[in-house]
Amino acid sequence: MEVVQLQRRFVELLSSMFTEGYLDEQFIQIQGLQEEGSTDFLVEVMSMFFQDSEKLMNEMNIALDQQFVDFKKIEANAHQLKGSSASMGAKRVKDVCAAFHSLCEGMDREGCLMCFHQLKHEFPLVKGKIEALLRLQQQIIAAGGAVPVVEP
């Protein structure tokens, strides 16, 4: 595929991710830390984010599945996930995690379960979109092009 087409697809995908609220400007800040002509940094940072997030979500799932729910554990995991999501620019994941605070304070198991269900829906969506974006970025660089800078 021609570099210009790849760049156009990259801009369209990233712009739609901002428009749909999946990402915020923090993602551009992380992307800006990457050296020109390299995709390794962003790929590594996002891979660590995905792995850590999946671990935290698994711990939350286990805690919610217990007879006696440890709301402090859920809130701590949600808080950690909220912070890492905010650092990566994963806005919709961050926003869902923010909702856990009052639910855990109120020991609202049903509310936490609904919130966790929403998290299980949002996380794979943003992960898939970021992975597609990273693949496009690698293709652009492999084809000898420059990754376009997109403003949110």
C-alpha positions in Angstrom: 0.0 0.0 0.0 1.2 3.5 -0.8 2.6 5.6 2.0 0.1 8.4 1.5 -2.8 6.0 1.8 -1.3 4.5 5.0 -0.9 8.0 6.4 -4.4 8.9 5.5 -5.8 5.8 7.2 -3.6 6.5 10.3 -5.0 10.1 10.5 -8.6 8.9 10.0 -8.3 6.2 12.7 -6.6 8.4 15.2 -9.0 11.3 14.6 -12.0 9.0 15.0 -10.5 7.7 18.3 -10.4 11.3 19.6 -13.9 12.1 18.3 -15.4 8.9 19.8 -13.7 9.6 23.1 -11.4 6.6 23.2 -8.3 8.7 23.5 -7.3 12.1 24.7 -4.4 14.4 24.2 -2.2 12.4 26.6 -1.9 9.7 23.9 -0.3 12.3 21.6 2.2 13.2 24.4 3.2 9.6 24.8 3.5 9.3 21.0 5.7 12.4 20.9 8.2 10.7 23.2 9.0 8.2 20.5 12.0 8.7 18.4 11.4 9.5 14.7 11.5 6.4 12.5 11.0 4.0 15.4 7.8 2.3 16.6 9.4 0.3 19.4 8.8 2.8 22.3 5.1 3.2 21.8 4.6 -0.5 21.1 6.4 -1.4 24.3 4.6 1.2 26.5 1.2 0.1 25.2 2.1 -3.6 25.5 3.0 -3.0 29.2 -0.2 -1.0 29.7 -2.4 -3.8 28.1 -0.7 -6.5 30.2 -1.0 -4.5 33.5 -4.6 -3.6 32.8 -5.6 -7.1 32.0 -4.0 -8.3 35.3 -5.8 -5.6 37.3 -9.1 -6.4 35.6 -8.6 -10.1 36.4 -8.0 -9.2 40.1 -11.1 -7.1 40.1 -13.1 -9.9 38.5 -11.9 -12.4 41.2 -12.7 -9.9 44.0 -16.2 -9.3 42.6 -16.8 -13.0 42.4 -16.3 -13.6 46.1 -19.1 -14.2 48.6 -17.7 -11.3 50.6 -16.6 -8.6 48.2 -13.4 -6.7 49.1 -14.4 -3.3 48.0 -11.1 -1.7 49.1 -9.3 -4.1 46.8 -11.6 -3.3 43.9 -11.2 0.4 44.5 -7.4 0.1 44.7 -7.3 -1.8 41.4 -9.7 0.6 39.7 -7.7 3.5 41.0 -4.5 2.0 39.6 -6.1 1.3 36.3 -7.6 4.8 36.2 -4.1 6.3 36.7 -2.4 4.1 34.0 -5.3 4.7 31.6 -5.0 8.5 32.2 -1.2 8.3 31.6 -1.7 6.5 28.3 -4.6 8.7 27.1 -7.2 5.9 27.2 -10.0 8.2 28.1 -13.0 5.9 28.1 -11.3 3.3 30.2 -10.2 6.0 32.6 -13.7 7.4 32.8 -15.2 3.9 33.6 -12.6 3.4 36.3 -13.5 6.7 37.9 -17.0 5.5 38.5 -15.8 2.7 40.8 -14.9 5.1 43.6 -18.3 6.0 44.8 -19.7 2.5 44.1 -17.0 1.0 46.3 -17.5 3.5 49.0 -21.2 2.6 49.0 -20.3 -1.1 48.9 -22.6 -1.4 45.9 -21.9 -4.8 44.5 -24.4 -4.6 41.7 -23.2 -1.2 40.7 -19.6 -2.5 40.7 -20.6 -5.5 38.6 -22.3 -3.2 36.1 -19.3 -0.9 36.0 -17.0 -3.9 35.6 -19.1 -5.2 32.7 -18.7 -1.8 31.0 -15.0 -1.9 31.6 -14.8 -5.4 30.1 -16.6 -3.8 27.0 -14.5 -0.6 26.7 -11.0 -2.1 27.3 -11.0 -4.5 24.4 -12.4 -1.8 22.1 -9.6 0.7 22.9 -7.0 -2.0 22.9 -8.0 -3.2 19.4 -8.1 0.4 18.1 -4.6 1.2 19.5 -3.2 -2.1 18.1 -4.6 -1.2 14.7 -3.1 2.2 15.0 0.3 0.8 16.0 0.2 -1.6 13.0 -0.5 1.3 10.6 2.4 3.2 12.2 4.8 0.3 11.6 3.6 0.0 8.0 4.2 3.7 7.4 7.7 3.5 8.8 8.5 0.3 6.9 7.3 1.9 3.7 9.7 4.8 4.3 7.1 7.4 5.4 6.8 9.6 8.4 4.0 9.1 10.9 1.6 12.0 10.7 1.2 14.3 13.7 -2.5 14.5 14.6 -3.9 17.1 17.0 -6.8 16.0 19.1 
